[in-house]
């Protein structure tokens, strides 16, 4: 597998994935050489480079989709936690109101009993 980069006679180019637009073989060591006799098959090399760039783009898209799914799952978890907190708060409020209503009813009953005793 070879990838070529025309440097227009500058004589040098960084040997990086950015230079070539993608990493043609992720996870494998690479070397760069200057081809001073133009021994390349331009059409095949361009096809190879497009293929590897396509794979790199597909990998980026897959990683973006995974990140989006993780984000969606986190949002669902947070929403479920919020719903649970709100439900708990509602139960606590209902309990407090029931206790207040019971206390008021007891006070009213005591007042009625006091008035009746008088």
C-alpha positions in Angstrom: 0.0 0.0 0.0 1.3 3.4 -1.0 0.0 6.9 -0.7 1.5 9.7 -2.6 1.6 13.4 -2.0 2.8 15.8 -4.7 4.9 18.5 -3.0 5.4 20.4 -6.2 9.2 20.3 -6.1 9.5 21.6 -2.6 11.7 18.6 -1.7 10.1 17.9 1.6 6.8 17.2 3.3 5.8 16.2 6.8 5.2 12.4 7.1 1.9 12.8 8.9 -1.7 11.6 8.4 -2.7 15.3 8.1 -0.4 15.6 5.1 -2.2 12.8 3.3 -5.7 13.7 4.5 -6.1 10.6 6.6 -4.2 7.7 8.1 -4.1 5.0 5.4 -3.5 2.2 7.8 -4.4 3.2 11.4 -2.3 1.4 14.0 0.5 0.5 11.7 3.9 2.1 11.4 4.5 4.2 8.2 7.5 5.5 6.3 7.8 8.4 3.9 10.1 8.5 0.9 10.8 11.0 -1.9 10.0 9.6 -5.3 12.5 11.4 -7.5 11.9 9.2 -10.6 8.0 9.5 -10.5 7.5 5.7 -10.4 3.9 5.8 -9.3 0.7 4.6 -10.8 -1.3 7.8 -10.3 -4.7 6.4 -10.9 -4.2 3.5 -8.5 -2.6 5.6 -5.9 -5.5 8.2 -6.0 -8.0 5.3 -5.8 -6.1 3.9 -2.8 -6.0 7.2 -1.1 -9.7 7.8 -1.6 -10.4 4.3 -0.2 -8.4 5.0 2.9 -9.9 8.4 3.3 -13.4 6.9 3.0 -12.5 4.3 5.7 -11.3 7.1 7.9 -14.5 9.1 7.3 -16.6 6.0 8.1 -14.6 5.5 11.3 -15.1 9.1 12.3 -18.9 8.8 11.6 -19.1 5.6 13.6 -17.3 7.3 16.5 -19.6 10.3 16.3 -22.6 8.0 16.3 -21.3 6.1 19.3 -20.7 9.4 21.1 -24.2 10.6 20.2 -25.7 7.4 21.6 -23.7 7.7 24.8 -24.9 11.3 25.1 -28.5 10.2 24.5 -28.2 7.5 27.1 -26.8 10.0 29.6 -29.7 12.4 28.9 -32.2 9.5 29.4 -30.5 8.6 32.7 -30.5 12.2 33.9 -34.2 12.6 32.9 -35.1 9.4 34.8 -33.2 10.6 37.9 -35.0 13.9 37.7 -38.3 12.2 37.3 -37.5 10.0 40.4 -36.5 13.1 42.4 -39.7 14.9 41.4 -41.8 11.8 42.3 -40.1 11.6 45.7 -40.7 15.3 46.3 -44.4 14.9 45.4 -44.7 12.0 47.8 -43.1 14.0 50.5 -45.3 17.0 49.8 -48.4 14.8 49.8 -47.3 13.3 53.1 -46.7 16.7 54.6 -50.1 18.0 53.5 -51.8 14.9 54.9 -50.1 15.4 58.2 -51.1 19.0 58.2 -54.7 18.1 57.4 -54.7 15.5 60.2 -53.3 18.1 62.6 -56.0 20.6 61.6 -58.7 18.0 61.9 -57.5 17.1 65.4 -57.4 20.7 66.4 -60.9 21.3 65.1 -62.2 18.2 66.9 -60.5 19.4 70.1 -62.0 22.9 69.7 -65.5 21.4 69.1 -65.1 19.2 72.2 -64.0 22.2 74.2 -66.9 24.3 73.0 -69.3 21.4 73.7 -67.9 21.0 77.2 -68.5 24.7 78.0 
